[in-house]
């Protein structure tokens, strides 16, 4: 089994680390501060228990077993033996560029670099490394341990070997890969961000309440979550960053972020992870809307 590195221990990074650890892989989870790692450890423990309870399968790895396979660290040197690294830091080009430069220095020459970016083109990220043929996109859906499909994005320089290695690794983790070509937002977020943004405009214009907007999508279209509930789950700050990337990339006003979205992000209301977004949550990142 390969050693998988994950850079960024936020909600998505922790979920990705848990996904590979549950598949019996050694995982190195890296972030800049110990408190972030401590919170990720707690989230993985809670999520692993919930997953085992929901699946009711004796073969499903428990929390202790999953955590035993993860090394929590703030040092890039810990990635010296990594075969595959998933970058899952905030949606900011300058931050991501710096991370990829550090990975290039710290990781072995054969290591594949995957980005869990929501919208930044993979070809652009690959330009920050000396190994563009080994850079690929792996867009996990939230919550990563429970979602069975991963959007895999081939950059301009991404080799067939890198695509094959990525698809195989995801299959070992119980994930189905859907391979698409590189474009800002790819398939999922190019469509989803427009939907979420338009739902925020509807709320801003008082056409309907958040509850009624989401109810229409759940009831009429069979969606498990409405667009505003989905935004809270992803994080309103991530939604805003993604829309800004799409707006900058296409120069198309249809991607202009809603003023209400900007206002909520500026107020620190980022959704589940902050305890409040379009809904209020009893406990950040875990409870349902109230």
C-alpha positions, 0 to 999 in steps of 0.5 A, spaced: 500 500 500 502 506 498 503 512 503 498 518 502 500 525 504 494 530 505 496 537 506 491 541 509 487 539 515 480 542 514 474 539 514 475 536 507 483 534 508 481 531 514 475 527 510 480 525 505 485 523 510 480 518 513 478 516 507 485 513 505 486 511 512 480 506 512 482 503 506 488 500 510 493 506 507 499 509 511 497 517 511 501 523 513 496 529 515 500 536 515 497 543 517 501 549 519 498 549 526 497 544 532 490 546 534 488 545 527 491 538 527 487 536 534 481 538 531 482 534 525 483 528 529 477 529 533 473 530 527 476 523 524 474 520 531 467 522 531 466 521 523 469 514 523 464 512 529 458 515 525 461 511 519 461 504 522 455 505 526 451 507 519 454 501 515 453 496 521 459 492 518 464 488 522 469 489 517 469 497 517 475 500 520 473 503 527 476 510 530 482 507 533 484 503 527 483 509 523 487 514 527 493 509 528 494 509 520 495 517 520 501 521 522 499 528 524 504 533 523 506 540 521 513 538 518 513 537 510 519 533 512 514 528 514 512 527 506 519 524 504 516 517 503 509 519 500 507 516 494 501 520 493 500 527 496 493 531 496 493 538 497 487 541 500 488 548 503 484 554 502 482 556 495 487 561 494 492 561 488 498 564 492 497 559 498 497 553 493 503 555 489 507 556 495 504 549 498 506 546 491 513 549 491 514 546 498 512 539 496 516 539 490 522 540 495 520 535 500 517 529 496 520 523 492 521 524 485 516 519 483 510 522 488 504 524 484 501 531 486 493 531 486 489 537 488 482 537 491 481 544 489 474 547 487 475 551 481 483 553 480 485 550 473 490 544 474 494 546 469 495 552 473 497 549 479 502 544 475 506 550 473 508 551 480 512 544 480 518 541 476 513 535 475 507 538 471 506 531 468 505 528 475 500 533 477 492 532 477 486 534 480 482 529 485 475 533 487 472 529 493 465 531 495 463 532 502 463 528 506 469 525 503 469 518 507 461 517 505 461 520 498 463 514 493 465 518 487 471 523 485 471 528 480 478 527 477 481 532 472 487 531 467 491 537 466 494 539 460 501 536 462 498 530 466 500 523 463 496 517 462 500 514 467 499 519 473 491 518 471 492 511 471 495 511 478 490 516 481 484 512 478 487 505 481 489 509 488 481 511 488 479 504 487 483 501 493 479 507 497 473 504 494 472 510 490 469 511 483 473 516 479 470 520 473 475 523 469 474 530 466 479 535 462 481 541 465 477 547 466 476 552 471 470 549 476 471 543 472 464 540 471 461 539 478 463 546 481 462 550 474 454 548 475 454 548 482 457 554 484 452 558 479 446 554 482 448 556 489 449 563 487 443 564 484 439 561 490 443 566 494 440 572 489 433 569 490 434 569 498 437 576 497 431 579 493 426 576 498 423 571 493 423 566 498 426 563 505 432 559 505 428 553 507 423 554 502 428 554 496 432 548 499 425 545 500 423 546 492 430 542 490 429 537 495 422 535 494 421 537 486 428 534 484 430 529 489 436 532 491 438 530 498 440 537 500 438 544 497 443 549 494 443 553 501 444 547 505 450 545 500 453 551 501 453 551 508 456 544 508 462 546 503 463 553 507 461 560 504 468 562 504 470 556 499 463 558 495 466 565 494 473 563 493 470 559 487 466 564 484 471 569 484 476 564 480 470 562 475 469 570 474 476 571 473 477 565 469 471 566 464 470 574 465 463 572 465 458 576 469 454 570 470 459 568 475 459 575 479 458 573 487 452 575 490 453 581 495 449 577 500 454 572 500 460 577 500 456 580 506 456 573 510 463 571 509 465 578 511 461 577 517 465 570 519 458 566 517 461 560 513 456 555 514 457 549 518 464 549 520 463 556 523 456 554 526 452 559 522 451 560 515 444 560 511 442 556 517 444 556 525 447 549 527 448 547 534 455 545 534 459 547 528 461 542 523 456 536 526 449 538 527 443 539 523 440 546 521 435 549 526 
